[in-house]
Amino acid sequence: MNIPHKRTGRRSHISRMRRSNYKWIYLFLLPTFVIFVLFYAAPIVQVFVTSFTSWDGFNPPEFSGLRNYINLFSNNGFLMSLKNLFFWCLVAATLHVGFGTLVAFVLYQKPRGWKATRAVFMIPNVISAAAWAMIYRFIFNNDFGVLNNIIRGVNPEFNVQWFYQSPWAFWAVTLTWLFYAVIVTLVVLGDLMNIPQELGEAARLDGATGWQFIRHIQLPLCRSAIGTSVICSLTARIAMYEQISLTTAGGPGNDTMSLSILLVNGILDYRYGYANAVGVVMFLIGLLILAVVNKLFRMDESDY
Amino acid sequence: MILKKGMTRIFLYAVEAFVLVISAFPLLWVIVSAFKTNGEILSDPLALPSSISLDTFAHLFDTYNFPVYFLNSLLAAGVSTVVSLLFYSMGAYVIAKFNFPGRRLLYILFTITLLVPAHSKTQPIFSLVMQLGLYDNIWGVTFVYLSMGMAMSIFILKAGFMAVPKTLDEAAIVDGAGFVRVFLRINLPLVKNALTTAGILMFLNNWNEYYFASLLTVSDSQRTLPIALAFFTSEFSYNYTQLFSALTVVILPGIILYALAQEKVQASVATAGIKG
């Protein structure tokens, strides 16, 4: 964007100006830097270091080697959380992102009311996840819940306590977020709208059917939007808390246990070292997800 | 061909209808149920209320401090959003416009925070708030919210400041404007869009935040709306009318805010995702 020869003429003046500005520059960076240290750098170091200690928060931490990790991996709740996270990630990457993408392709055809649909689809995302979890507790309620009453219209004998009975609880928690993929829809729709019009016309002249066009042109071109959506929805699975804590609290048994619930329980039991070992696992899983999805979707390559 | 076209149409409308039902029906059901009696809710969950009365709402407001919860939410989300917008735009501004030692490193450090799951740092943040004596204090929650959305905001704001032509700054300097004045008077007004996007994202997130608020507060006077809601479930376990009306009261402000700035919110969320 810069015109090179114009720039060189001004460079000496500007650099003199910049030097005198150093004081201001670092002053301007200070608040962000303080927040970075207080809420990111120091906590991450503390989480990693104290995950190798036994620490109750009052007495100084005592080095205990890998004990927290050994305890974790021999804890059924932890193993169940990993298993749940894995299946939730699988569902998120396939059905959740798939549904969001489908809605994006549907809205891209601009059927009547597409703008209203997009606006309404957003609502579950702008209200608190806590409230949404509560709403789903009522929807899945066996006595007055919408779902069971509709099912009983067909099968009057139907009785399931969705959030309290195995194996339904896992699916009930899954359903609280499964179809609410508006972020995926908005991101993919943005990419679809950026595809040059000429591509569509060229494909039509070459005799491509609508489905071929979607399959071979539109979908590959939305690759990075879909990849981004997969990352977002997978990291949201790591962070998922309200949908579990306010519905099943990890039960029945450990059926819907999650890392965040274990971590909070660790803190409430004053087992800070243990809680931080869970934090380290969360952190590493986050990095792993990012690396894998980036690789799979070849997201750093450009198409145009 | 015509038949196939018709099938496609039907499919499009079916998907649209499904989206509308799953997104709007749960909310409408909650709001309608808030006007029904306990008996009506249990005997016919899908029916409309037999009479409309605001008594439960009045009772709810008499017994519980809704204005306090609302103000707490507004304070925690509002103050944290305004202050962090100021902080992050100061940071993003110098990163976007000046060359100084450590510029690249700081930019990478600030934006890489996006990759850190917020929950993994729970204990250090919890202990930090304790040490500062801000436990069970809405200001402690506000303080924690300052840190949320850092990477996203810096990213969005930096792009905004980069788009402001440097010639404008230089002209202002020639006219005798100092560093702060160039920032406040020339640059900030020109990145209004980036500020709105980042602001909406942070406000929305903090207004709805539950995790840290639930860990950092215990008393009734410090509760935000989402936290208050969680307490109601245990308090009125079998008074469904009360539960539904409490839910209605908690979700309505958010929906109204969204309705007012619907297009902007959607645009912001789309930007955030693309950036993700």
Interface residues (C-beta under 8 A of the other chain):
Chain A: R10 I14 M17 R18 N21 Y22 W24 I25 Y26 F28 L29 P31 T32 F33 I35 F36 L38 F39 Y40 A41 A42 P43 I44 Q46 V47 T50 G57 L102 V103 V106 L107 Q109 P111 R112 G113 W114 A116 T117 R118 A119 V120 F121 M122 I123 P124 N125 V126 I127 S128 A129 A130 A131 M134 I135 Y136 R137 F138 I139 D143 F144 G145 V146 N149 I150 F179 Y180 V182 I183 V184 L186 V187 L189 G190 G210 A225 T228 S229 I231 C232 T235 I238 A239 Y241 E242 L246 L259 S260 L263 V264 G266 I267 Y272 A275 N276 V278 G279 V280 M282 F283 G286 L287 L290
Chain B: T8 R9 F11 L12 Y13 V15 E16 F18 V19 L20 I22 S23 A24 F25 P26 L27 W29 V30 S33 I41 L42 P45 L46 S84 L86 F87 Y88 M90 G91 Y93 V94 I95 F98 N99 F100 L106 L109 F110 T113 L115 V116 P117 A118 H119 S120 K121 T122 Q123 P124 I125 F126 S127 L128 V144 L146 S147 M150 I154 E170 I173 F179 V180 F183 L204 W207 N208 E209 Y210 Y211 L215 L225 P226 I227 L229 A230 T233 Y240 L243 F244 L247 V250 I251 G254 I255 L257 Y258 Q262 V265 Q266 V269 A270 A272 G273 I274 G276
